Amino acid sequence: MAKPAFDILRALAITSQAAGLIAIITLETVLGDAARPWQGLTLGLMVAAALALAVARTYRRNRQRKRAERH
């Protein structure tokens, strides 16, 4: 079975990490040292998004594997 050319989960992962990095840099630029707690929160959200997408990817892969085993 050929892999699709566009993987929505991979695109979401890249987008969420890029948005988080931009937010961290913007917070540092705008708030200076006061940005530290907000940067920590942003980093936590980035990690949570990455974990959620990894679980979704694993779920999708297992579902496809079970479907292939049935046929």
C-alpha positions in Angstrom: 0.0 0.0 0.0 1.5 3.3 -1.1 1.8 6.1 1.4 -0.3 9.2 0.7 1.7 12.2 -0.6 0.2 14.5 2.1 0.0 13.5 5.7 -2.3 15.8 7.7 -0.9 14.8 11.0 2.6 15.6 9.9 1.5 19.0 8.6 -0.3 19.7 11.9 2.8 18.7 13.9 5.1 21.0 11.8 2.6 23.9 12.0 2.1 23.6 15.8 5.8 23.5 16.4 6.5 26.5 14.1 3.6 28.5 15.7 5.0 27.7 19.2 8.5 28.8 18.2 7.2 32.0 16.7 5.1 32.7 19.9 8.2 32.1 22.1 10.3 34.5 20.1 7.5 37.1 19.9 7.0 36.9 23.7 10.7 37.4 24.3 10.7 40.4 22.0 7.6 42.0 23.4 7.8 41.2 27.1 11.5 40.8 27.7 12.2 39.0 31.0 8.5 39.0 31.9 7.9 36.5 29.1 9.4 33.5 31.0 6.2 32.1 32.5 4.4 32.5 29.2 7.2 30.9 27.3 7.0 28.0 29.7 3.3 27.7 29.1 3.9 27.8 25.3 6.5 25.1 25.5 4.1 23.0 27.6 1.4 23.4 25.0 3.9 22.5 22.2 4.8 19.3 24.0 1.2 18.4 24.7 0.3 19.0 21.0 3.3 16.8 19.9 2.2 14.0 22.3 -1.4 14.2 21.1 -0.4 14.0 17.5 1.9 11.1 18.2 -0.9 9.2 19.8 -3.2 10.0 16.9 -0.6 8.8 14.5 -0.1 5.5 16.4 -3.9 5.0 16.5 -4.1 5.6 12.8 -1.2 3.2 12.0 -2.7 0.5 14.2 -6.1 0.9 12.6 -4.6 0.6 9.1 -2.6 -2.5 10.2 -5.7 -4.2 11.5 -7.6 -3.3 8.4 -4.8 -4.8 6.2 -4.8 -8.0 8.3 -8.5 -8.5 7.7 -8.1 -8.4 4.0 
